[in-house]
């Protein structure tokens, strides 16, 4: 059970660190090699693919931290349960979108794996690169379901209502900085 909790807490952070580390290291090595008059044929490709995976894992991380892109205008006008209901509707719409992307992304990745297409320099199956989409959005869907679970608990009164917009987060950050 502790392993599952650790995976739940740190999965995105570990993946983001690994992909970032590989991307920065490979691009740094490529720069050094170019200065010395040599070049690596595969480094830019690996850096690009790491960046693609970073984007999709980053979406899941943003959902986990409830910092994904949204327009806070309506949240500023509402209080308490109104904010909560709007957040639930927003997460349900995002969940629906995520599931559609997972479905179509999985189909495309499976087709590419079936075709046997490989990347030019690294010769890795392109389907693995395209798997970033369904895996990243699948993780985002799991995080959205977790958020919805806690939001429904708040709606039913089993937890204290806590839905913050960007203005609330900035106020809280300023108060913490003053202490």
TIRO-2110 file (N, C-alpha, C; in Angstrom, 1 decimal):
// TIRO-2110
0.8, -1.2, 0.0, N, 1, A
0.0, 0.0, 0.0, CA, 1, A
0.9, 1.3, 0.0, C, 1, A
2.0, 1.2, 0.7, N, 2, A
2.9, 2.4, 0.7, CA, 2, A
3.5, 2.7, -0.6, C, 2, A
3.7, 1.6, -1.4, N, 3, A
4.2, 1.8, -2.8, CA, 3, A
3.2, 2.5, -3.6, C, 3, A
1.9, 2.1, -3.5, N, 4, A
0.9, 2.8, -4.3, CA, 4, A
0.8, 4.3, -3.9, C, 4, A
0.9, 4.6, -2.6, N, 5, A
0.8, 5.9, -2.2, CA, 5, A
2.0, 6.7, -2.7, C, 5, A
3.2, 6.1, -2.7, N, 6, A
4.3, 6.8, -3.2, CA, 6, A
4.2, 7.1, -4.7, C, 6, A
3.7, 6.1, -5.5, N, 7, A
3.4, 6.3, -6.9, CA, 7, A
2.4, 7.4, -7.1, C, 7, A
1.4, 7.4, -6.3, N, 8, A
0.3, 8.4, -6.4, CA, 8, A
0.9, 9.8, -6.2, C, 8, A
1.8, 9.9, -5.2, N, 9, A
2.3, 11.2, -4.8, CA, 9, A
3.4, 11.7, -5.8, C, 9, A
4.2, 10.8, -6.3, N, 10, A
5.4, 11.2, -7.0, CA, 10, A
5.6, 10.8, -8.5, C, 10, A
4.6, 10.1, -9.0, N, 11, A
4.8, 9.6, -10.4, CA, 11, A
5.1, 10.7, -11.4, C, 11, A
4.3, 11.7, -11.5, N, 12, A
4.5, 12.7, -12.5, CA, 12, A
5.9, 13.5, -12.2, C, 12, A
6.1, 13.7, -10.9, N, 13, A
7.4, 14.4, -10.6, CA, 13, A
8.6, 13.7, -11.1, C, 13, A
8.6, 12.4, -10.8, N, 14, A
9.8, 11.5, -11.2, CA, 14, A
9.9, 11.5, -12.8, C, 14, A
8.8, 11.3, -13.4, N, 15, A
8.8, 11.2, -14.9, CA, 15, A
9.2, 12.6, -15.5, C, 15, A
8.7, 13.7, -14.9, N, 16, A
9.1, 15.0, -15.4, CA, 16, A
10.6, 15.3, -15.2, C, 16, A
11.1, 14.8, -14.0, N, 17, A
12.5, 15.0, -13.8, CA, 17, A
13.4, 14.2, -14.8, C, 17, A
13.0, 12.9, -15.0, N, 18, A
13.7, 12.1, -15.9, CA, 18, A
13.8, 12.6, -17.3, C, 18, A
12.6, 12.9, -17.8, N, 19, A
12.6, 13.5, -19.2, CA, 19, A
13.3, 14.8, -19.3, C, 19, A
13.2, 15.7, -18.3, N, 20, A
13.9, 16.9, -18.3, CA, 20, A
15.4, 16.7, -18.3, C, 20, A
15.8, 15.8, -17.4, N, 21, A
17.3, 15.5, -17.3, CA, 21, A
17.8, 15.0, -18.6, C, 21, A
17.2, 14.0, -19.2, N, 22, A
17.6, 13.4, -20.4, CA, 22, A
17.7, 14.5, -21.5, C, 22, A
16.6, 15.3, -21.6, N, 23, A
16.5, 16.3, -22.7, CA, 23, A
17.7, 17.3, -22.5, C, 23, A
17.8, 17.9, -21.3, N, 24, A
18.9, 18.9, -21.1, CA, 24, A
20.3, 18.3, -21.3, C, 24, A
20.5, 17.1, -20.8, N, 25, A
21.8, 16.5, -20.9, CA, 25, A
22.2, 16.2, -22.4, C, 25, A
21.2, 15.7, -23.1, N, 26, A
21.5, 15.3, -24.5, CA, 26, A
21.7, 16.6, -25.3, C, 26, A
20.9, 17.6, -25.1, N, 27, A
21.1, 18.9, -25.8, CA, 27, A
22.4, 19.6, -25.5, C, 27, A
22.8, 19.5, -24.2, N, 28, A
24.1, 20.0, -23.8, CA, 28, A
25.2, 19.3, -24.4, C, 28, A
25.2, 18.0, -24.5, N, 29, A
26.2, 17.2, -25.1, CA, 29, A
26.3, 17.6, -26.6, C, 29, A
25.1, 17.8, -27.2, N, 30, A
25.1, 18.1, -28.7, CA, 30, A
25.8, 19.5, -28.9, C, 30, A
25.5, 20.4, -28.0, N, 31, A
26.2, 21.8, -28.1, CA, 31, A
27.7, 21.6, -28.0, C, 31, A
28.1, 20.9, -27.0, N, 32, A
29.5, 20.7, -26.8, CA, 32, A
30.2, 20.0, -28.0, C, 32, A
29.5, 19.0, -28.6, N, 33, A
30.0, 18.3, -29.7, CA, 33, A
30.1, 19.2, -31.0, C, 33, A
29.1, 20.0, -31.1, N, 34, A
29.1, 21.0, -32.3, CA, 34, A
30.3, 21.9, -32.2, C, 34, A
30.5, 22.4, -30.9, N, 35, A
31.6, 23.4, -30.7, CA, 35, A
33.0, 22.7, -31.1, C, 35, A
33.1, 21.4, -30.7, N, 36, A
34.3, 20.7, -31.0, CA, 36, A
34.4, 20.2, -32.4, C, 36, A
33.4, 20.5, -33.3, N, 37, A
33.5, 20.1, -34.7, CA, 37, A
32.8, 18.8, -35.0, C, 37, A
32.2, 18.2, -34.1, N, 38, A
31.4, 16.9, -34.3, CA, 38, A
30.0, 17.2, -34.1, C, 38, A
29.2, 16.2, -34.4, N, 39, A
27.7, 16.3, -34.2, CA, 39, A
27.1, 15.0, -34.0, C, 39, A
26.1, 14.9, -33.2, N, 40, A
25.4, 13.7, -32.9, CA, 40, A
24.1, 13.7, -33.8, C, 40, A
23.9, 12.7, -34.5, N, 41, A
22.7, 12.6, -35.4, CA, 41, A
21.4, 12.4, -34.6, C, 41, A
21.5, 11.8, -33.5, N, 42, A
20.3, 11.4, -32.7, CA, 42, A
19.9, 12.3, -31.6, C, 42, A
20.7, 13.2, -31.2, N, 43, A
20.5, 14.0, -30.0, CA, 43, A
19.2, 14.9, -30.1, C, 43, A
19.1, 15.6, -31.3, N, 44, A
17.9, 16.5, -31.4, CA, 44, A
16.6, 15.7, -31.4, C, 44, A
16.7, 14.6, -32.0, N, 45, A
15.5, 13.7, -32.1, CA, 45, A
15.1, 13.3, -30.7, C, 45, A
16.1, 12.8, -29.9, N, 46, A
15.8, 12.4, -28.5, CA, 46, A
15.3, 13.5, -27.7, C, 46, A
15.9, 14.7, -27.8, N, 47, A
15.5, 15.9, -27.1, CA, 47, A
14.0, 16.3, -27.4, C, 47, A
13.7, 16.2, -28.7, N, 48, A
12.3, 16.5, -29.2, CA, 48, A
11.3, 15.5, -28.6, C, 48, A
11.6, 14.2, -28.6, N, 49, A
10.7, 13.2, -28.1, CA, 49, A
10.6, 13.3, -26.5, C, 49, A
11.7, 13.7, -25.9, N, 50, A
11.5, 13.9, -24.4, CA, 50, A
10.6, 15.1, -24.1, C, 50, A
10.7, 16.1, -24.9, N, 51, A
9.9, 17.3, -24.8, CA, 51, A
8.4, 17.0, -25.0, C, 51, A
8.1, 16.1, -26.0, N, 52, A
6.7, 15.7, -26.2, CA, 52, A
6.2, 15.0, -25.0, C, 52, A
7.0, 14.1, -24.4, N, 53, A
6.5, 13.4, -23.2, CA, 53, A
6.4, 14.3, -22.1, C, 53, A
7.3, 15.3, -21.9, N, 54, A
7.2, 16.3, -20.9, CA, 54, A
5.9, 17.0, -20.9, C, 54, A
5.5, 17.4, -22.1, N, 55, A
4.2, 18.2, -22.2, CA, 55, A
3.0, 17.4, -21.7, C, 55, A
2.9, 16.1, -22.2, N, 56, A
1.8, 15.3, -21.8, CA, 56, A
1.8, 14.9, -20.3, C, 56, A
3.0, 14.6, -19.8, N, 57, A
3.0, 14.3, -18.3, CA, 57, A
2.8, 15.6, -17.5, C, 57, A
3.2, 16.7, -18.1, N, 58, A
3.0, 18.0, -17.4, CA, 58, A
1.5, 18.4, -17.3, C, 58, A
0.7, 17.9, -18.3, N, 59, A
-0.7, 18.2, -18.2, CA, 59, A
-1.3, 17.4, -17.0, C, 59, A
-0.8, 16.2, -16.8, N, 60, A
-1.3, 15.4, -15.7, CA, 60, A
-0.9, 16.1, -14.4, C, 60, A
0.4, 16.5, -14.3, N, 61, A
0.9, 17.2, -13.1, CA, 61, A
0.1, 18.5, -12.8, C, 61, A
-0.2, 19.2, -13.9, N, 62, A
-1.0, 20.4, -13.7, CA, 62, A
-2.4, 20.1, -13.1, C, 62, A
-3.0, 19.0, -13.6, N, 63, A
-4.3, 18.6, -13.0, CA, 63, A
-4.2, 18.2, -11.6, C, 63, A
-3.1, 17.4, -11.3, N, 64, A
-2.9, 16.9, -9.9, CA, 64, A
-2.8, 18.1, -9.0, C, 64, A
-2.0, 19.1, -9.4, N, 65, A
-1.9, 20.3, -8.5, CA, 65, A
-3.0, 21.3, -8.7, C, 65, A
-4.0, 21.0, -9.5, N, 66, A
-5.1, 21.9, -9.8, CA, 66, A
-4.6, 23.2, -10.3, C, 66, A
-3.6, 23.2, -11.1, N, 67, A
-3.1, 24.4, -11.7, CA, 67, A
-3.1, 24.4, -13.2, C, 67, A
-4.1, 23.6, -13.8, N, 68, A
-4.2, 23.6, -15.2, CA, 68, A
-4.8, 24.9, -15.7, C, 68, A
-4.7, 25.1, -17.0, N, 69, A
-5.1, 26.4, -17.6, CA, 69, A
-6.6, 26.5, -17.5, C, 69, A
-7.1, 27.6, -16.9, N, 70, A
-8.5, 27.9, -16.9, CA, 70, A
-8.8, 29.3, -16.7, C, 70, A
-10.0, 29.7, -17.0, N, 71, A
-10.3, 31.1, -16.9, CA, 71, A
-11.0, 31.3, -15.6, C, 71, A
-10.5, 32.2, -14.7, N, 72, A
-11.0, 32.3, -13.3, CA, 72, A
-12.1, 33.4, -13.2, C, 72, A
-12.5, 34.0, -14.3, N, 73, A
-13.5, 35.1, -14.2, CA, 73, A
-14.7, 34.7, -13.5, C, 73, A
-15.3, 33.5, -13.9, N, 74, A
-16.5, 33.1, -13.2, CA, 74, A
-16.3, 32.7, -11.7, C, 74, A
-15.1, 32.1, -11.5, N, 75, A
-14.8, 31.7, -10.1, CA, 75, A
-14.7, 33.0, -9.2, C, 75, A
-14.3, 34.1, -9.8, N, 76, A
-14.2, 35.4, -9.0, CA, 76, A
-15.5, 35.9, -8.6, C, 76, A
-16.6, 35.6, -9.4, N, 77, A
-17.9, 36.1, -9.1, CA, 77, A
-18.7, 35.2, -8.1, C, 77, A
-18.2, 33.9, -8.0, N, 78, A
-19.0, 33.0, -7.2, CA, 78, A
-18.3, 32.8, -5.8, C, 78, A
-19.0, 32.2, -4.9, N, 79, A
-18.5, 31.9, -3.5, CA, 79, A
-18.9, 30.5, -3.2, C, 79, A
-18.2, 29.9, -2.3, N, 80, A
-18.5, 28.6, -1.7, CA, 80, A
-18.9, 27.5, -2.6, C, 80, A
-20.2, 27.1, -2.5, N, 81, A
-20.7, 26.0, -3.3, CA, 81, A
-20.8, 26.3, -4.7, C, 81, A
-21.0, 27.6, -5.1, N, 82, A
-21.1, 28.0, -6.5, CA, 82, A
-19.8, 27.8, -7.2, C, 82, A
-18.7, 28.1, -6.5, N, 83, A
-17.3, 27.9, -7.0, CA, 83, A
-17.1, 26.4, -7.2, C, 83, A
-17.5, 25.6, -6.2, N, 84, A
-17.4, 24.2, -6.2, CA, 84, A
-18.1, 23.5, -7.3, C, 84, A
-19.3, 23.9, -7.5, N, 85, A
-20.1, 23.4, -8.6, CA, 85, A
-19.5, 23.7, -10.0, C, 85, A
-19.1, 24.9, -10.1, N, 86, A
-18.4, 25.3, -11.4, CA, 86, A
-17.1, 24.5, -11.6, C, 86, A
-16.4, 24.3, -10.5, N, 87, A
-15.1, 23.5, -10.6, CA, 87, A
-15.5, 22.0, -11.0, C, 87, A
-16.5, 21.5, -10.5, N, 88, A
-17.0, 20.1, -10.8, CA, 88, A
-17.3, 20.0, -12.3, C, 88, A
-18.1, 21.0, -12.7, N, 89, A
-18.5, 21.0, -14.2, CA, 89, A
-17.3, 21.1, -15.1, C, 89, A
-16.4, 22.0, -14.7, N, 90, A
-15.1, 22.2, -15.4, CA, 90, A
-14.3, 20.9, -15.5, C, 90, A
-14.2, 20.2, -14.4, N, 91, A
-13.5, 18.9, -14.3, CA, 91, A
-14.2, 17.8, -15.1, C, 91, A
-15.5, 17.8, -15.1, N, 92, A
-16.2, 16.8, -15.9, CA, 92, A
-16.0, 17.0, -17.4, C, 92, A
-16.1, 18.3, -17.8, N, 93, A
-15.8, 18.6, -19.2, CA, 93, A
-14.4, 18.2, -19.6, C, 93, A
-13.4, 18.5, -18.8, N, 94, A
-12.0, 18.2, -19.0, CA, 94, A
-11.8, 16.7, -19.0, C, 94, A
-12.5, 16.0, -18.1, N, 95, A
-12.5, 14.5, -18.1, CA, 95, A
-13.0, 13.9, -19.4, C, 95, A
-14.1, 14.4, -19.9, N, 96, A
-14.7, 14.0, -21.2, CA, 96, A
-13.7, 14.2, -22.3, C, 96, A
-13.1, 15.4, -22.4, N, 97, A
-12.1, 15.7, -23.4, CA, 97, A
-10.9, 14.7, -23.3, C, 97, A
-10.4, 14.5, -22.1, N, 98, A
-9.3, 13.6, -21.8, CA, 98, A
-9.6, 12.2, -22.3, C, 98, A
-10.7, 11.7, -22.1, N, 99, A
-11.1, 10.4, -22.5, CA, 99, A
-11.2, 10.3, -24.0, C, 99, A
-11.7, 11.3, -24.6, N, 100, A
-11.7, 11.3, -26.1, CA, 100, A
-10.3, 11.3, -26.7, C, 100, A
-9.4, 12.1, -26.1, N, 101, A
-8.0, 12.1, -26.5, CA, 101, A
-7.3, 10.8, -26.3, C, 101, A
-7.6, 10.2, -25.2, N, 102, A
-7.0, 8.9, -24.9, CA, 102, A
-7.4, 7.9, -25.9, C, 102, A
-8.7, 7.8, -26.2, N, 103, A
-9.3, 6.9, -27.2, CA, 103, A
-8.6, 7.0, -28.6, C, 103, A
-8.6, 8.3, -29.1, N, 104, A
-8.1, 8.5, -30.4, CA, 104, A
-6.6, 8.4, -30.4, C, 104, A
-5.9, 8.9, -29.4, N, 105, A
-4.5, 8.8, -29.3, CA, 105, A
-4.0, 7.4, -29.2, C, 105, A
-4.7, 6.5, -28.5, N, 106, A
-4.4, 5.1, -28.4, CA, 106, A
-4.5, 4.5, -29.8, C, 106, A
-5.6, 4.8, -30.5, N, 107, A
-5.8, 4.2, -31.9, CA, 107, A
-4.7, 4.6, -32.8, C, 107, A
-4.3, 5.8, -32.8, N, 108, A
-3.2, 6.3, -33.7, CA, 108, A
-1.9, 5.6, -33.3, C, 108, A
-1.6, 5.6, -32.0, N, 109, A
-0.3, 4.9, -31.6, CA, 109, A
-0.3, 3.5, -32.0, C, 109, A
-1.5, 2.8, -31.8, N, 110, A
-1.5, 1.4, -32.2, CA, 110, A
-1.3, 1.2, -33.7, C, 110, A
-1.9, 2.1, -34.5, N, 111, A
-1.7, 2.0, -35.9, CA, 111, A
-0.3, 2.1, -36.3, C, 111, A
0.4, 3.1, -35.7, N, 112, A
1.8, 3.3, -36.0, CA, 112, A
2.7, 2.2, -35.6, C, 112, A
2.3, 1.6, -34.4, N, 113, A
3.1, 0.4, -34.0, CA, 113, A
2.8, -0.8, -35.0, C, 113, A
1.6, -0.9, -35.5, N, 114, A
1.3, -1.9, -36.5, CA, 114, A
2.0, -1.7, -37.8, C, 114, A
2.2, -0.4, -38.2, N, 115, A
2.9, -0.1, -39.5, CA, 115, A
4.4, -0.4, -39.3, C, 115, A
4.9, -0.4, -38.1, N, 116, A
6.3, -0.6, -37.9, CA, 116, A
7.2, 0.6, -38.2, C, 116, A
6.6, 1.8, -38.3, N, 117, A
7.3, 3.0, -38.6, CA, 117, A
8.3, 3.3, -37.5, C, 117, A
9.5, 3.7, -37.9, N, 118, A
10.6, 4.0, -36.9, CA, 118, A
11.1, 5.4, -37.1, C, 118, A
11.6, 5.9, -36.0, N, 119, A
12.2, 7.3, -36.1, CA, 119, A
13.5, 7.2, -36.9, C, 119, A
13.8, 8.3, -37.6, N, 120, A
15.0, 8.3, -38.5, CA, 120, A
16.3, 8.0, -37.9, C, 120, A
16.6, 8.7, -36.8, N, 121, A
18.0, 8.6, -36.2, CA, 121, A
18.1, 7.5, -35.1, C, 121, A
17.1, 7.4, -34.2, N, 122, A
17.1, 6.5, -33.1, CA, 122, A
16.6, 5.1, -33.5, C, 122, A
15.8, 5.0, -34.5, N, 123, A
15.2, 3.8, -34.9, CA, 123, A
14.3, 3.1, -33.9, C, 123, A
13.6, 4.0, -33.1, N, 124, A
12.6, 3.5, -32.1, CA, 124, A
11.3, 3.6, -32.8, C, 124, A
10.3, 2.7, -32.4, N, 125, A
9.0, 2.7, -33.0, CA, 125, A
8.3, 4.1, -32.8, C, 125, A
7.8, 4.7, -33.8, N, 126, A
7.1, 6.0, -33.7, CA, 126, A
5.8, 5.8, -32.8, C, 126, A
5.3, 4.6, -32.8, N, 127, A
4.1, 4.4, -31.9, CA, 127, A
4.4, 4.7, -30.5, C, 127, A
5.7, 4.4, -30.0, N, 128, A
6.1, 4.7, -28.7, CA, 128, A
6.1, 6.2, -28.4, C, 128, A
6.5, 7.0, -29.4, N, 129, A
6.5, 8.5, -29.2, CA, 129, A
5.1, 8.9, -29.1, C, 129, A
4.2, 8.4, -30.0, N, 130, A
2.8, 8.8, -30.0, CA, 130, A
2.0, 8.3, -28.8, C, 130, A
2.6, 7.3, -28.0, N, 131, A
2.0, 6.8, -26.8, CA, 131, A
2.0, 7.9, -25.7, C, 131, A
2.8, 9.0, -25.9, N, 132, A
2.8, 10.0, -24.9, CA, 132, A
1.4, 10.6, -24.7, C, 132, A
0.6, 10.7, -25.8, N, 133, A
-0.7, 11.3, -25.8, CA, 133, A
-1.7, 10.5, -24.9, C, 133, A
-1.9, 9.3, -25.3, N, 134, A
-2.9, 8.5, -24.4, CA, 134, A
-2.4, 8.3, -23.0, C, 134, A
-1.1, 8.1, -22.8, N, 135, A
-0.6, 7.9, -21.4, CA, 135, A
-0.7, 9.2, -20.6, C, 135, A
-0.3, 10.3, -21.2, N, 136, A
-0.3, 11.6, -20.4, CA, 136, A
-1.8, 12.0, -20.1, C, 136, A
-2.6, 11.8, -21.1, N, 137, A
-4.0, 12.2, -20.9, CA, 137, A
-4.7, 11.2, -20.0, C, 137, A
-4.3, 9.9, -20.1, N, 138, A
-4.9, 8.9, -19.2, CA, 138, A
-4.5, 9.2, -17.7, C, 138, A
-3.3, 9.6, -17.5, N, 139, A
-2.9, 10.1, -16.2, CA, 139, A
-3.7, 11.3, -15.7, C, 139, A
-3.9, 12.2, -16.7, N, 140, A
-4.7, 13.4, -16.4, CA, 140, A
-6.1, 13.0, -16.0, C, 140, A
-6.7, 12.0, -16.7, N, 141, A
-8.0, 11.5, -16.4, CA, 141, A
-8.1, 10.9, -15.0, C, 141, A
-7.1, 10.2, -14.7, N, 142, A
-7.1, 9.6, -13.3, CA, 142, A
-7.0, 10.7, -12.3, C, 142, A
-6.2, 11.7, -12.5, N, 143, A
-6.1, 12.8, -11.6, CA, 143, A
-7.4, 13.6, -11.5, C, 143, A
-8.1, 13.8, -12.6, N, 144, A
-9.4, 14.4, -12.7, CA, 144, A
-10.4, 13.7, -11.9, C, 144, A
-10.4, 12.3, -12.0, N, 145, A
-11.3, 11.5, -11.2, CA, 145, A
-11.0, 11.7, -9.7, C, 145, A
-9.7, 11.7, -9.3, N, 146, A
-9.4, 11.9, -7.9, CA, 146, A
-9.9, 13.3, -7.5, C, 146, A
-9.7, 14.3, -8.3, N, 147, A
-10.2, 15.7, -7.9, CA, 147, A
-11.7, 15.7, -7.8, C, 147, A
-12.4, 15.0, -8.7, N, 148, A
-13.9, 15.0, -8.6, CA, 148, A
-14.3, 14.2, -7.4, C, 148, A
-13.7, 13.2, -7.0, N, 149, A
-14.0, 12.4, -5.8, CA, 149, A
-14.0, 13.4, -4.6, C, 149, A
-12.9, 14.1, -4.4, N, 150, A
-12.8, 15.1, -3.3, CA, 150, A
-13.8, 16.2, -3.4, C, 150, A
-14.1, 16.7, -4.6, N, 151, A
-15.0, 17.8, -4.8, CA, 151, A
-16.4, 17.3, -4.5, C, 151, A
-16.8, 16.1, -4.8, N, 152, A
-18.1, 15.6, -4.5, CA, 152, A
-18.2, 15.4, -3.0, C, 152, A
-17.1, 15.0, -2.3, N, 153, A
-17.2, 14.9, -0.8, CA, 153, A
-17.4, 16.3, -0.2, C, 153, A
-16.8, 17.3, -0.8, N, 154, A
-17.0, 18.7, -0.3, CA, 154, A
-18.4, 19.1, -0.6, C, 154, A
-19.0, 18.7, -1.7, N, 155, A
-20.4, 19.1, -2.0, CA, 155, A
-21.4, 18.5, -1.1, C, 155, A
-21.1, 17.2, -0.7, N, 156, A
-21.9, 16.5, 0.3, CA, 156, A
-21.7, 16.9, 1.7, C, 156, A
-20.7, 17.8, 2.0, N, 157, A
-20.5, 18.3, 3.3, CA, 157, A
-19.6, 17.4, 4.1, C, 157, A
-18.9, 16.4, 3.5, N, 158, A
-18.0, 15.5, 4.2, CA, 158, A
-16.6, 16.1, 4.4, C, 158, A
-16.3, 17.2, 3.6, N, 159, A
-15.0, 17.9, 3.7, CA, 159, A
-15.3, 19.3, 3.6, C, 159, A
-14.4, 20.1, 4.1, N, 160, A
-14.5, 21.6, 4.1, CA, 160, A
-14.3, 22.0, 2.6, C, 160, A
-15.2, 23.0, 2.2, N, 161, A
-15.1, 23.5, 0.8, CA, 161, A
-13.9, 24.3, 0.6, C, 161, A
-13.1, 23.9, -0.4, N, 162, A
-11.9, 24.6, -0.7, CA, 162, A
-11.7, 24.6, -2.2, C, 162, A
-12.1, 25.7, -2.9, N, 163, A
-11.9, 25.9, -4.3, CA, 163, A
-11.3, 27.3, -4.4, C, 163, A
-10.1, 27.3, -4.9, N, 164, A
-9.4, 28.6, -4.9, CA, 164, A
-9.2, 29.0, -6.4, C, 164, A
-9.3, 30.3, -6.6, N, 165, A
-9.0, 30.9, -7.9, CA, 165, A
-7.5, 31.4, -7.8, C, 165, A
-7.0, 32.0, -8.8, N, 166, A
-5.7, 32.5, -8.8, CA, 166, A
-5.5, 33.6, -7.8, C, 166, A
-6.5, 34.5, -7.7, N, 167, A
-6.4, 35.6, -6.7, CA, 167, A
-6.3, 35.0, -5.3, C, 167, A
-7.1, 34.0, -5.0, N, 168, A
-7.0, 33.4, -3.6, CA, 168, A
-5.6, 32.8, -3.4, C, 168, A
-5.0, 32.1, -4.4, N, 169, A
-3.7, 31.5, -4.3, CA, 169, A
-2.6, 32.6, -4.1, C, 169, A
-2.7, 33.7, -4.8, N, 170, A
-1.8, 34.8, -4.7, CA, 170, A
-1.9, 35.4, -3.3, C, 170, A
-3.1, 35.6, -2.8, N, 171, A
-3.2, 36.1, -1.4, CA, 171, A
-2.6, 35.2, -0.4, C, 171, A
-2.9, 33.9, -0.5, N, 172, A
-2.3, 32.9, 0.4, CA, 172, A
-0.8, 32.9, 0.3, C, 172, A
-0.2, 33.0, -0.9, N, 173, A
1.2, 33.1, -1.1, CA, 173, A
1.8, 34.3, -0.4, C, 173, A
1.2, 35.5, -0.6, N, 174, A
1.7, 36.7, 0.0, CA, 174, A
1.6, 36.6, 1.5, C, 174, A
0.6, 36.0, 2.1, N, 175, A
0.5, 35.8, 3.6, CA, 175, A
1.6, 34.9, 4.1, C, 175, A
1.9, 33.8, 3.3, N, 176, A
3.0, 32.9, 3.7, CA, 176, A
4.3, 33.6, 3.6, C, 176, A
4.5, 34.4, 2.6, N, 177, A
5.8, 35.1, 2.4, CA, 177, A
6.0, 36.1, 3.5, C, 177, A
4.9, 36.8, 4.0, N, 178, A
5.1, 37.7, 5.1, CA, 178, A
5.5, 37.1, 6.4, C, 178, A
5.2, 35.8, 6.6, N, 179, A
5.5, 35.1, 7.9, CA, 179, A
6.9, 34.7, 7.9, C, 179, A
END
